[in-house]
């Protein structure tokens, strides 16, 4: 079980110049980013949901540090200790590709932040003793498809006929995924405070729809050569 100190929140966030290095690592839930922020205050690990949108590389800019805290977690049969920074925002100026040595400087094994979040969720348990199982009730008779045959038990009022589903009433999966952001405009800014799994699903779908991230404005824009109707979800 990971041991984490409670982050001490400062009176106000600190704005510092620095360089954020992102490395994409694959886990059982798919690829996820691991960030390393180098500043004059020190070097900190960053695993904020906001980074899910950004491709691998080195980003120069200014970073708003909300708080810094120690973090430890089990990995590879041992324990890893690191100092993390939680960001409250950032302004990025440029991006460079990682060199081979820079990519290798990241650990080959890392814990997906999604696993940490899922592991932190309490498991609902009942304090009451389990009751003895009751014998299963016989399955009710299925209504006959023949309208001339009445299968309603004696003394029971027949239920009203079920209303037929209106055509096209099934919810669009994209509308369910993006919520208030749907339908998408020419540009869209994702909310990184939502569930991390939903955020990853939105990012994957935007890539399928031909959107690309502008890391400076932190908005996704539809590419001009792909201005076509939305392809169906797989």
N, C-alpha and C positions, 0 to 999 in steps of 0.2 A: 504494500500500500504506500502510495506516495505521501511524503511528509512535507507540508508546505506551511511556511510562516504566513500569518495574516499580513497582507501588504499594508504598509504605513502610508496613508495618503498625505501628500504635502498640502500646504495651504493653497498653493496654486501650481499648475503644471509648469514645467521648465522647458523652454524652447532652446534647442541646441543644434548647431550644424553637425553633420556627420555623414556617414555612408552606411547604407543598408544593403547587406548582401543576402540574396535569397537563393536557396538551393531547393530543388524539387525532389522530394523523397517519396517512394512508393510504399504504401502500407496496405493492410487488409481492406481498408475502405477506399482505396484508390490513392492517387498522388496527392500530396499535401506539401505546403511550403514550410521551410525552416528558415527563420530570419536571424541575422546577426548584425547588430547595430554597433558601429564603432564611432565613439565620440571622445572628446577630451576628458569626459568624466569616467570613461572606461568602455569596456566591450560587454554588451548585453545580448542575451538571446531574446528573440521576439517571436511570438506565435499567436498574434492577434488575428481574429477572423478577417480583418480588412486585407491582410496579405494574401488571402485565398485567390484574389483577383489578379495578382501580378505574376508575370512570367519570371523565370529564373534570370538572375543578373545582378549587377551592382548599381545601386541608385544613390546619387548624391542629392543632398537637400537639407532642409531644416525639419526637425522632428520635435513634436510636443510630447514630452514624457510625463505621463500621469503619475506613475509611481514605479519604484524598483523594489524587487523582492527576491529572496532566495527560493529555489525550487529543487526538490529532489524526487526521483522516481526510479523504480526498478527497471533495468533493461539488461538483456543478455546475461542473466544470472547474477548481476551485481546491481549497484546503485550509481546513479549519475547525479551530480550536484551542479547547479548552474545558477547564475544571476540573471533574472529576466526583467525586462522593461515592458511596461504596458503603455501603449501610445494613445494619445488623445487626438492625434491628427499629424499630418505631414505634408510638406510641400516639396515635390521632387523636381529636380532640374534636368537630369540626364540619366541614361542607362548605358552600361557596358556589359559585354559578355564576360562570363566567368572563365578564368584560365583553368587548365587542368589541375594545377596545384591548388587553386582556390576551391575548386569543387571537391577535391580530395580532403581538404581541411575539415570538412563537415563529417560528423560521425556516420558510419555506414548503417548504424542502427539508431533509430530515434522513435519516440512515441508520438503517434498522431494526436494532435490536440483534441480531435473528436473522441478518441478513446478516453482521454482524461475527463472530458466533459460527461461522457456517458458513464464513466466509473464514478463520477462525483454525484450522480443522481441517486437519491435514496431509493432503496427497494422497499415497496410497500409490503408489510407483513402484518398478519392479524394476530392480536393478543388473545383472542378467544380460541378455545380448543375446537378442533375440527369436529363437526357433527357427523354422526354415522350416516352413510349414504342411504337414501331411500330407494326402494325399488322403482325402476323406471315406469312411467305411465305409458299405457298403450298408445301407440301413434294414432292420431285422429284419422278418420276415413277421408281419403282425398275425394274431392268433388268430381263427379263424372263430367266428362267433356260433352256428353249428350244432354242438351237442355231439357229433354223429355224425361230424364231419370233424376229423381229427387233423392239425394243421399243425406239430407239433413236429418239428424236424429229426432225421434218423436218428442214433441214438447219443446223444442228449441226453435226460436225464430230463425228463419233463413237470413244469412248476412246479405247486405246490399251488394249488388254487382260491383266488382272493382272497376274503378275508372281507368280507362286506357291511357297509357302514358302519351303525353303530347309529343308530337314529332319534334326532334331537335332539342328535347329538354335535357339531354345528357350534358353535364358540364364540360366545357373545354378544358383539357388537362393543362394547357398553357395558362388559361385564366386562373385555374386553381393554384398553379405554381407561382405565378407572379403577383396574384392578388390585385391590390390597388394600382400596380404598375402596368397592368394589362388594360387595353391593348398598348403595345409598345410604340413609342414614337421613334423619331429618327435618332434620338439619343436617350439613354436611360442611366440613372445613377442608382446603384444597388444599396440596400440598407444592410450594413454588415453586422447590425445588432440582432438580426433574426437568427433562428436556429442554424448552426453551421452546416448541417446536412442539407437544409433547404437552400442555403446560400450556394453550396457547391452545385446543387441541381440547377439553380438559376444560371450560374456561370457556364455550365456545360451546355445548357440550352441556348444561351446567347451565342456561343461559339458555333453551334449548329445552324443558327439563324443568320450567320454571317456578320455578327457584330464583333468589333475589336475595341479593346480598352485603350483609351488615351490616359497614360499614367499621370500626366501633368494635371489634367482636369478631373481625373478619377471618374470619367464617364465612359459608358459603352456607346459607340456610334455604329450605325449600319453602314457597311461599305458600299460605295457608289456602284461598283460592278455587280453587286448582289442585291439590287433593288427589285426583288421579285416577291411573289406571294410567299407567305410563311410555309415552309415544308412541314409535313405532318411529323409528330413525334414518333420515334421508333418504339 
